[in-house]
C-alpha cells in the first residue's frame, strides 16, 4: 500500500570539540579575522580530531535523532548518508554507521553530491517512503572536510569545518515533504574539485560565487512558482551554509527578509553535506521551528549540483 506522505519527525547533530577561530587561522596563513568575516561571515569552525572519522560523527548525530524520535535503531529500515569524506573507499560510510548502530535490518548506502548531498539524500528517502518501500528512513550528512584542506591555501582553508547532522523521515498521513527538485551540470567540474595527489580542495572562488548566487536565486523562484506559493508563505529559509554573502544575495533575489533565514555559517563554517541538517537541528533546538511552518531548504555544490526542498514542519 502506497504511503501518501513522508514527514520529518526528529533531528540530531554533532560538532567536534576542537574549534579554530579566525585568529587561529591568522597564525597559519596571511589573512585576518576582519577579511574572513567580510568575505564569508565565518568567525569559527569545528575541527574533527585525528582519530575522529565521518562515521563517528554520523553515529553521534544519528543517536540523538533516534532518541528525539523515541525510536530504536532496529526501527530504521533505510539509511541514506551524504558525504564527500567517507571513512573508507568501501564499504560505504552508511554501512559502517549501520554497524555502529547495530541495525541489521535496513539497507544503507552513501550519496555524494558534495554540498547538495543532504538534499539528494532527502529526495531519495522521500520517494522510497511515498512509494511504500520504507517506513522510517535515517538521513545523514557528515563531513570531515578539513581532512581535504591545504592549510597553506588561504582561499580555501578559511572556509570549511567538520560536523554531522541527521534527520528521521517517517511515513505519515500528514503532509511533510511537499516538494523536491535536484539537478547537476558536470561541465563545471573543474571550478570546485579535489586534487588527487595530494588530496586538496581547489576552488575558483569568484566563479563559484557568481554561479551559486544565480543558480540558487533561480531555484528558489522556481520552487515557489511550481508550488503556486508567494515568498510571504515561507516561514524559514534554511540554505547550505557556505557563505553569508551568497545566502543574503539569494534571499534578496526573491525578496525574502533576512530575519526568515537560518544562518549557522558564523559558527560552523562550510560543513558541506552536513551544513543543512546541522542548521535544521540548530533551529529546532532553539525552538524557532513551529508546527506547520513552511521551510525551504536550498543547496549548491561541486559538480555543479543543486537542489531544493519544501517541507511542512
N, C-alpha and C positions, 0 to 999 in steps of 0.2 A: 504494500500500500504506500502510495507516494505521500511524503510529508510535505505540508504546504509551506512551512517557513523554517528558516534557521535563525536562532536568536543567540546573541552574546549574553552569557549569564555570569561570567566572572573573569577577573583579570589577576595577573601577578607579575612581579618584576624583581630584578636583581641587578645591583650595581656593585662593582668591586670596591673594596675599602680604600684602595690607594687612589689619591687624587693628584693630578697635575694641574696647577693653576697656570694662568698665562705668565706669571712671574717665574714659575719653574721652567717654562718653555724659553723664556728670555735667556736663561743660562745655557741653553743648548744651541740656539740659532740667533741670527741677527734679526730680531723682531722686538715688538713692545706690546705690553698689555693694551695700550690705547689703540694701536694699529689693528690688533686682532679683534677687539670689541667693535671698532668702527666698521671693519670689513665683514665680520661674521656674526657678531653678537655673542660669541663664546667667551666665557670667563674661566671655565674649568672643564675638565673631563676626567672620567674614571678610567683607571688602567688596571687590567687584569694582572694577577700575579703570574710569575713564571710557570708555576705548576697548576694554574687555573685555566681550564680549557673552555671552549664554547659549549660543550655538553655539560660541564659542571655548572655554568651559569644558567643554562637552559633548565637543568634539574631544579635549581633553587626557585626560579620564576614559576615553573610548572607546578611545583609542590604547593606554592602559595595559591595559585589559581585553582587547583583541586580542592584545597582547604576552603577557599572562599565559595566554591560551588557546592560544598558538602558532598563531594564525590570521592570515590576511591579510584586509584589508578586502574583497577580492573573494570571500571565503568566506561573507560575510554576505548572506543573501537577504531579510532584512526588518529594518527599523529602526523601533522604536516608541519615541517620545520624549515624555516627560511634562514639561510646563512650563506655567506661568501667565505667563511673561515672555518671549514669543517675540522674536527679534531684529527680525522684520518682521511686519506684519499677514498678508502672504503673500508668497512661498511659505513653507511651514512650516519651522520650525527643523530638523525631521528631514531635509528635503530639503537644506537648507544644510549640515547635518552630512554627509550623504551625499556632497555635492560636495567638502567638505574632505577626506573620507576617500578620495576618488577611487574610490568604489564605485558602479559604473554598472549593476549587475545586480540590484538589490534594489528592493522597494517601501518607501517611507518616509513616515511620517505622524506628526502630533502628537496627543497626548491631553491634554485639560485637565479634570482632576478635582481641581484645587487640591492640597492636601497629600496626598490619596489617589492622586494621579496615577500614581505608580510601581506601586502595587498594581493599578490598572486596566490599565496597560501590560503588567505581568506576566501578567495574566489573558488578555489578547489574544494575547500571544506563546505562552503555554502551549497555548491552543486551536488556534492555527494549526499548531503542531508536532504536537500529538496528532492533528490532522485530516489530517496528511500533506501540508500545503500549504507548509511551511517546514522547513528543517533547522537552520540557525543564525540566531538572532534576537538582535540587539543591542537591549537595553532600557536606556533612559537617563532619568534625572531630572536636570534642570538648571534653575537659577533665578538670576536677577539680581533678587532680590526687594527689595533695598534701593532699587532704582530706583522703587519704588512707595511709599516711606516719606515721611511728613511728619515731618521731623526736629524739629519743634516739638511733636509729639504724643507725650507720654511713655508713653501707654498702648500704643503700637504700635512706636515706634522702638527700644525696648529689646529687642524680641523676635526680630528677623529677621536673617539673614545670607545670604551668597551661596555657591554652590558647585555641583558636579555629581558624580553618581555613575553608574556604568554596570555592567551585568552582561550576560553572554552565556549564553543558553539554547540547548541543542542537543538533537536527538533522541537518545534513549538507550534501551537495553534495561533499564537500571536505574531504579528509582523515583527521581524527583527531586521535582517539584512534586506534592504529594499532594492538595491541596485549595485552591480559591479561592472566595471569595464577595465580591461587591461590591454596593453599594446607594447610593441617594440620595433626598433629600427636598427639593424646591425651595421648600417653604413657609417654610424658614428662610433664604431668600436674602438678607435684609437684615441678618442678625446678624453676618456677616463678608463684606465685599464691597469692591470698589474703586470709588471715585467716578470719574466720567468727566471732570469739569472742576473742579479739576485731578485728575489720576490719583493718588489716595492711598488706602491701605488704611484702612478703617473697621471697627472691631470692638467689639461689645458683650461685653466680656471675661467678665463673670460668667456671662452666659447661655451663652456658648460653652463655658466651663469645665464647667459642670454637665452640659450635654448631651453633651459629649465623653466625660466620665468614665462617664456612664450608658450611652451607646451602645457605647463600646469595651469596657466590662465585659461587657455582654450579648453582644457579638460574640465575645469570647474564649471565653465559656462555651458559646455555640452552636457555635463551631468545634471545641471539644473534644467536645461531645456528638455532633455529626454524624459524627465520626470515631471514636467509641467509645474515646476516649482519656482518661486521667487527667492532671491537671496535672503529676504526677511524671514523665510521659513526655516532657515538653517540656524540652529542654536549654537553649534560649535563646529569650527574647522580644526581638525587635528591632522596637520600635514607631516610629511617627512621632515625631520629636524636637521637640515643641512646647514642652513644659513638664514639668519633673521631677515636679511635684506631680500632674499628670494621669497620668503614666506609673506612678508609685508607687501611686496610688489604684486604677488598673486592675489592677495586679498583686495588690493586696490583695483585690480583689473575687473573684479566682479562686484565692487562697491561693498565689500564686507567689512564692518567695523572691526578694528584691531582688538577690541575687548571680547570679541567672539572667537579669538584664536587661542588655542592651547599651545604654548611655546615652552619647551624644556631645553632648547639648544644652549641656553646660557650656562646651564649646569652640567649638561651631558655631552655637549659637542655632537658631532655626527656619528651615530652608532649604527648606521646603515640599516639593515633589515630589522634591527631591534628598536629603532627610534620611534616608530608609530605605536607599537604595543607598550613601550615604556611611557610614552606620553599619555596614552589612554589610561594606564594604571595610575599615573600621577594624578590626572584629573579625577579619576574615580575615587582615589584615596582622599582627595581634597574636597569630596562631596560636591564637585562642580557639575557633574553629570546627573541629571534628574530623570525620573521615569518619563518615557515618551519624548525625550529630547531627540531632535533630528541632528545627526552628526555626519559630517562629510570627512572622509579620510582621503588624502591625496599623496602620491609619491612619484618621484622621478629618480632614475638611477642609471648606472653604467649599462651600456648596451647599444643605444639607449633603451630603457624600459620605462613604462609609466602605468599608472593605474589609479582608479578612483572607486570608492565605496560609499554608499549612503546607507546608514542604518538608524533604526529607531531603538533607543536605549531602553 
